[in-house]
Amino acid sequence: MTPEYVDSIVAVATRDPSIARVLREICALEGGVRGSALDLVGAHLRTKAASPDVLECVQALRRDDVARAIIDRLGPPG
């Protein structure tokens, strides 16, 4: 996972407050809880025929380093 990839996620979030809010909440979760939540999100997205890049992003959010970098850039939830 490159810093540019995280930059892209953050750039989208800064343009859409609803995406930023969800990312803050998900990324602030403990790793195991975040993984379970993302399992549900991924299953839902697959039923909607989400594009591979969206599913790749959901997969990336499982990584602690990615979640930490997003929180560092967007700030904590709340």
C-alpha positions as CSV (number, residue, x, y, z in Angstrom):
1,M,0.0,0.0,0.0
2,T,1.6,3.2,-1.1
3,P,1.2,6.7,0.5
4,E,-0.3,7.8,-2.8
5,Y,-3.1,5.2,-2.4
6,V,-3.9,6.6,1.1
7,D,-3.7,10.1,-0.4
8,S,-6.3,9.2,-2.9
9,I,-8.7,7.8,-0.3
10,V,-8.2,11.0,1.8
11,A,-8.7,13.2,-1.2
12,V,-12.1,11.6,-1.9
13,A,-13.1,11.9,1.8
14,T,-12.2,15.6,1.9
15,R,-14.5,16.3,-1.0
16,D,-17.4,14.3,0.6
17,P,-18.1,14.8,4.3
18,S,-20.3,11.7,4.5
19,I,-17.4,9.6,3.3
20,A,-15.0,11.3,5.7
21,R,-17.4,10.6,8.6
22,V,-17.7,6.9,7.7
23,L,-14.0,6.5,7.2
24,R,-13.2,8.1,10.6
25,E,-15.6,5.8,12.4
26,I,-14.4,2.6,10.6
27,C,-10.7,3.5,10.9
28,A,-11.0,4.3,14.6
29,L,-12.3,0.8,15.4
30,E,-10.0,-1.9,16.9
31,G,-8.5,-4.1,14.1
32,G,-10.7,-7.1,14.8
33,V,-13.9,-5.1,15.0
34,R,-12.9,-3.1,11.9
35,G,-12.3,-6.4,10.0
36,S,-15.8,-7.7,11.0
37,A,-17.5,-4.5,10.0
38,L,-15.6,-4.5,6.7
39,D,-16.7,-8.1,6.1
40,L,-20.3,-6.8,6.2
41,V,-19.5,-3.8,4.0
42,G,-17.7,-6.0,1.4
43,A,-20.6,-8.5,1.3
44,H,-23.1,-5.8,0.7
45,L,-21.0,-4.2,-2.0
46,R,-20.5,-7.5,-3.8
47,T,-24.4,-7.8,-4.0
48,K,-24.4,-4.4,-5.7
49,A,-21.7,-5.4,-8.2
50,A,-19.3,-2.8,-6.8
51,S,-16.2,-2.1,-9.0
52,P,-13.0,-3.9,-8.1
53,D,-11.3,-0.7,-7.0
54,V,-14.0,-0.1,-4.4
55,L,-13.6,-3.6,-3.1
56,E,-9.8,-3.1,-3.1
57,C,-10.3,0.1,-1.0
58,V,-12.4,-1.8,1.5
59,Q,-9.7,-4.5,1.7
60,A,-7.0,-1.8,2.3
61,L,-9.0,-0.4,5.3
62,R,-8.4,-3.7,7.1
63,R,-4.7,-2.8,7.4
64,D,-3.8,-1.0,10.7
65,D,-1.2,1.2,9.0
66,V,-3.8,2.4,6.4
67,A,-6.4,3.0,9.1
68,R,-3.9,4.9,11.2
69,A,-2.8,7.0,8.3
70,I,-6.4,7.9,7.5
71,I,-7.1,8.9,11.1
72,D,-3.9,10.9,11.2
73,R,-5.0,12.8,8.1
74,L,-8.8,13.1,8.7
75,G,-8.8,13.3,12.5
76,P,-10.7,11.1,15.0
77,P,-14.4,10.6,14.8
78,G,-16.8,12.9,16.6
